[in-house]
Amino acid sequence: MTDIESPGTDAPVKPRRRAPKAVAAVVAAALLGVGIGEVVIRVHYGDEPAAPVAAAAPAPSAGTPAPWGAKSNGNHFGSLRDLLLPVPDGYRLGPDYKDLGNDDEFGGADLARAQEELLDEVPEKYRGQLKDALSTLHFTGIGVRSLTRFDNRLMAVLKLTQFNQQTVSEQNALFGALVDDSDLFRRGPDVPGHPDARCALPALQAGDQLDYVTCYSAEGDLLVQLRVSGVAPLDQNKVVDLFRQQLDRLARPGAAA
C-alpha cells in the first residue's frame, strides 16, 4: 500500500523515497499489461490452425518427490512452465505474446529480452525511469503461456514473474493502491478464495468492440498476472475462473482453498 502518515503520531516518520505518482502509475501499468493510450493485447479472430496443446505437468503426488510446486515458506521450485496453468478444456495455445512466444520461460541472460517487452509498452519519455525501476526488482525468471478459446472470442496471457517475496508483495500492494486511486483503471471482479487477488479494467469508450481485463496477485515469490482481451462484453466469469485455477496451482502446502 502507499504509505500514509497519520497526524498526531509521536514518533517522527522517516519519509520514503517515492517516484512521482505518474511514473509509479506507468510502472504499474507496464507490469500489469494495461496499456496507456493504446491497447497492448489484441485478439486474433481469423481461422488459425490449432496450436499444439502445452503438455500438462501432473500435480505432485504424496508418494513421489515433487518436481515443481511451492514450499511452506511460499518460495516456488521447478520449471515456471510447469507452474503455469496447463491449457484448460475449451482452449488451445494462443498466438505469440510479443517476443516471448506462447509457451516459454526465461532466465539468466534471456531475462533482458523478456524485460524489453515491458519497455515497449510505455511512452518513450517514461522508459528511462521504468528501466531503472525494473533493475531494482532483480527478476530471476519469467514464464508466459497464451491461451485462446476455440470460439476465438477470448485470448488470455498468463505470466509468472519470479523475484524476492517481499518485493513481490510490495509491488502487489502498489498495484492495488493504484487501481483504487487512478483514472487509468476500473476495479474488476473478485477472485473467490483469493482475497489478495485483484482485477483491473481500463476505461473503455461507448461502442468499443473489444474488452480487456488484467488480474494479478502475489503468490510467495511469484507475481502472477492474467491479461485477457476479447469480444465485448467479456465473460468475466471465465476470466475469474482461469485466474482462480492458476492461483490454486501455485498455493503453498497447507494453504486454505
C-alpha positions as CSV (number, residue, x, y, z in Angstrom):
1,M,0.0,0.0,0.0
2,T,1.0,3.6,-0.3
3,D,2.5,4.9,2.9
4,I,0.1,7.2,4.8
5,E,1.3,9.4,7.7
6,S,-1.2,9.7,10.5
7,P,-1.4,13.2,12.0
8,G,-0.6,13.3,15.7
9,T,1.8,10.4,16.0
10,D,4.5,11.0,18.5
11,A,7.4,9.3,16.7
12,P,8.7,11.1,13.6
13,V,8.1,9.2,10.4
14,K,11.1,9.0,8.1
15,P,9.8,9.8,4.6
16,R,10.3,7.2,2.0
17,R,11.7,8.0,-1.4
18,R,8.9,7.5,-3.9
19,A,8.6,8.1,-7.6
20,P,6.1,10.7,-8.8
21,K,2.7,9.2,-9.0
22,A,2.6,9.5,-12.7
23,V,5.8,7.4,-13.1
24,A,4.6,4.9,-10.5
25,A,1.4,4.5,-12.4
26,V,3.3,3.9,-15.6
27,V,5.5,1.3,-13.9
28,A,2.4,-0.4,-12.6
29,A,0.6,-0.2,-15.9
30,A,3.6,-1.8,-17.7
31,L,3.9,-4.7,-15.2
32,L,0.1,-5.2,-15.3
33,G,0.0,-5.2,-19.1
34,V,-2.6,-2.4,-19.2
35,G,-1.6,0.0,-22.0
36,I,-1.5,3.7,-21.6
37,G,-3.1,5.4,-24.5
38,E,-3.3,2.2,-26.5
39,V,-4.2,-1.5,-26.1
40,V,-1.3,-3.8,-26.0
41,I,-3.1,-7.1,-26.2
42,R,-5.1,-8.0,-29.3
43,V,-7.5,-10.8,-30.1
44,H,-6.9,-12.9,-33.2
45,Y,-10.2,-13.7,-34.9
46,G,-9.0,-15.4,-38.1
47,D,-9.3,-19.1,-38.6
48,E,-5.9,-20.1,-37.3
49,P,-4.6,-23.7,-37.3
50,A,-4.8,-25.2,-33.9
51,A,-1.6,-24.8,-32.0
52,P,-0.2,-27.9,-30.2
53,V,-1.5,-28.1,-26.6
54,A,1.0,-27.5,-23.8
55,A,1.9,-30.7,-22.0
56,A,0.2,-30.7,-18.6
57,A,2.6,-31.4,-15.8
58,P,0.7,-33.7,-13.4
59,A,0.1,-32.4,-9.9
60,P,2.8,-33.7,-7.5
61,S,1.6,-36.8,-5.6
62,A,2.2,-37.6,-2.0
63,G,4.3,-40.7,-2.7
64,T,6.9,-39.2,-5.1
65,P,9.2,-36.2,-4.9
66,A,7.6,-33.1,-6.4
67,P,9.4,-31.8,-9.5
68,W,7.6,-28.4,-9.1
69,G,5.5,-26.7,-6.5
70,A,5.5,-24.3,-3.5
71,K,7.5,-24.7,-0.3
72,S,5.9,-23.9,3.0
73,N,7.7,-20.6,3.1
74,G,6.0,-19.5,-0.2
75,N,9.0,-19.9,-2.5
76,H,8.4,-21.9,-5.6
77,F,10.6,-24.5,-7.2
78,G,10.8,-26.3,-10.6
79,S,10.1,-25.1,-14.1
80,L,7.9,-22.0,-14.5
81,R,6.3,-23.8,-17.5
82,D,5.2,-26.5,-15.1
83,L,3.9,-23.9,-12.6
84,L,1.8,-22.2,-15.3
85,L,-1.7,-23.5,-15.7
86,P,-1.9,-26.2,-18.4
87,V,-4.2,-25.5,-21.3
88,P,-7.7,-26.0,-19.9
89,D,-10.6,-27.6,-21.7
90,G,-12.1,-25.3,-24.3
91,Y,-8.8,-23.6,-25.0
92,R,-5.7,-24.0,-27.2
93,L,-2.4,-22.4,-27.1
94,G,-2.7,-18.8,-28.4
95,P,-0.6,-16.6,-30.6
96,D,2.8,-15.4,-29.5
97,Y,2.8,-12.7,-26.9
98,K,5.1,-10.0,-28.2
99,D,8.6,-11.5,-28.5
100,L,8.1,-14.0,-25.6
101,G,6.3,-16.7,-27.6
102,N,3.2,-18.5,-26.5
103,D,4.6,-21.1,-24.1
104,D,8.1,-20.4,-22.7
105,E,10.1,-19.4,-19.7
106,F,13.1,-17.1,-19.4
107,G,16.0,-17.0,-17.0
108,G,19.6,-15.8,-16.9
109,A,20.6,-13.8,-20.0
110,D,17.2,-14.3,-21.6
111,L,15.6,-12.1,-18.9
112,A,16.9,-9.0,-20.5
113,R,14.9,-9.8,-23.7
114,A,11.8,-10.6,-21.6
115,Q,12.1,-7.2,-19.8
116,E,12.3,-5.3,-23.1
117,E,8.7,-6.0,-23.9
118,L,7.7,-4.0,-20.8
119,L,9.7,-1.0,-22.0
120,D,7.9,-1.2,-25.4
121,E,4.5,-0.8,-23.7
122,V,5.0,2.6,-22.2
123,P,5.5,6.1,-23.7
124,E,9.1,6.8,-24.6
125,K,9.5,9.6,-22.1
126,Y,9.0,7.2,-19.2
127,R,11.2,4.4,-20.5
128,G,14.4,5.6,-18.7
129,Q,12.6,5.7,-15.3
130,L,10.9,2.3,-15.9
131,K,14.2,0.7,-16.9
132,D,15.8,1.9,-13.7
133,A,12.8,0.7,-11.6
134,L,12.9,-2.7,-13.2
135,S,16.6,-3.1,-12.5
136,T,15.9,-2.9,-8.8
137,L,13.4,-5.8,-8.8
138,H,16.1,-8.4,-9.6
139,F,13.9,-10.8,-11.6
140,T,15.1,-14.4,-11.5
141,G,12.6,-15.9,-14.0
142,I,9.6,-15.1,-16.3
143,G,7.2,-17.7,-17.6
144,V,4.5,-17.0,-20.3
145,R,1.6,-19.0,-21.7
146,S,-1.0,-17.6,-24.0
147,L,-4.5,-19.2,-24.5
148,T,-7.3,-18.8,-27.0
149,R,-10.8,-20.2,-26.7
150,F,-11.9,-22.4,-29.5
151,D,-14.6,-19.9,-30.5
152,N,-11.9,-17.2,-30.8
153,R,-13.9,-14.8,-28.6
154,L,-11.2,-14.5,-25.9
155,M,-7.5,-14.6,-25.7
156,A,-5.6,-14.8,-22.4
157,V,-1.9,-14.4,-21.4
158,L,-0.7,-16.0,-18.1
159,K,2.6,-14.6,-16.9
160,L,4.7,-15.6,-13.8
161,T,7.5,-13.2,-12.7
162,Q,9.7,-14.6,-10.0
163,F,11.7,-12.4,-7.7
164,N,12.1,-11.6,-3.9
165,Q,9.0,-12.3,-1.9
166,Q,9.0,-9.0,0.0
167,T,9.3,-7.1,-3.3
168,V,6.6,-9.1,-4.9
169,S,4.3,-8.3,-2.0
170,E,5.2,-4.6,-2.2
171,Q,4.5,-4.5,-5.9
172,N,1.2,-6.2,-5.5
173,A,0.2,-3.7,-2.8
174,L,1.2,-0.8,-5.1
175,F,-0.9,-2.2,-7.9
176,G,-3.9,-2.4,-5.6
177,A,-3.5,1.2,-4.4
178,L,-3.1,2.5,-8.0
179,V,-6.2,0.6,-9.2
180,D,-8.2,2.1,-6.3
181,D,-6.9,5.6,-6.8
182,S,-6.3,6.1,-10.5
183,D,-8.1,7.3,-13.6
184,L,-6.3,4.6,-15.6
185,F,-8.2,1.6,-14.2
186,R,-11.6,0.4,-13.1
187,R,-11.9,-2.2,-10.3
188,G,-12.6,-5.6,-11.7
189,P,-14.3,-8.8,-10.3
190,D,-13.1,-10.5,-7.2
191,V,-11.4,-14.0,-7.3
192,P,-13.1,-16.4,-4.9
193,G,-10.8,-18.0,-2.4
194,H,-8.0,-15.4,-3.1
195,P,-8.8,-12.1,-1.3
196,D,-5.5,-10.6,-2.2
197,A,-6.0,-11.1,-6.0
198,R,-7.1,-8.0,-7.9
199,C,-8.6,-7.5,-11.4
200,A,-8.4,-4.2,-13.2
201,L,-10.3,-2.9,-16.3
202,P,-9.2,0.0,-18.4
203,A,-11.6,2.8,-19.2
204,L,-13.5,2.0,-22.4
205,Q,-15.4,4.2,-24.8
206,A,-19.0,3.5,-25.7
207,G,-19.2,1.3,-28.8
208,D,-15.8,-0.4,-28.3
209,Q,-16.0,-3.9,-29.8
210,L,-13.2,-5.3,-27.6
211,D,-13.0,-5.6,-23.9
212,Y,-10.0,-6.1,-21.6
213,V,-9.3,-7.4,-18.1
214,T,-6.0,-7.8,-16.2
215,C,-5.8,-9.8,-13.0
216,Y,-2.8,-10.1,-10.7
217,S,-1.8,-11.5,-7.3
218,A,1.3,-12.1,-5.1
219,E,1.9,-15.8,-4.5
220,G,5.1,-16.0,-2.4
221,D,8.0,-15.2,-4.8
222,L,5.8,-15.1,-7.9
223,L,3.9,-12.1,-9.2
224,V,1.0,-13.8,-11.1
225,Q,-0.7,-12.0,-14.0
226,L,-3.5,-12.8,-16.3
227,R,-4.1,-10.5,-19.3
228,V,-7.3,-11.0,-21.2
229,S,-8.9,-9.4,-24.3
230,G,-12.0,-10.5,-26.1
231,V,-15.2,-9.6,-27.8
232,A,-17.2,-7.1,-25.7
233,P,-18.7,-7.7,-23.3
234,L,-16.2,-10.2,-21.8
235,D,-17.5,-13.1,-19.9
236,Q,-15.8,-12.1,-16.6
237,N,-16.8,-15.5,-15.0
238,K,-14.4,-17.2,-17.5
239,V,-11.7,-14.7,-16.7
240,V,-12.0,-15.2,-12.9
241,D,-12.1,-19.0,-13.2
242,L,-8.9,-19.0,-15.3
243,F,-7.1,-16.9,-12.7
244,R,-8.5,-18.9,-9.8
245,Q,-7.2,-22.2,-11.3
246,Q,-3.8,-20.6,-11.8
247,L,-3.6,-19.4,-8.2
248,D,-4.8,-22.7,-6.9
249,R,-1.9,-24.4,-8.7
250,L,0.6,-22.1,-7.0
251,A,-0.8,-22.4,-3.5
252,R,1.7,-23.3,-0.8
253,P,1.2,-26.6,1.1
254,G,-1.5,-26.3,3.8
255,A,-2.9,-23.0,2.3
256,A,-6.7,-22.7,2.7
257,A,-8.6,-23.4,-0.5
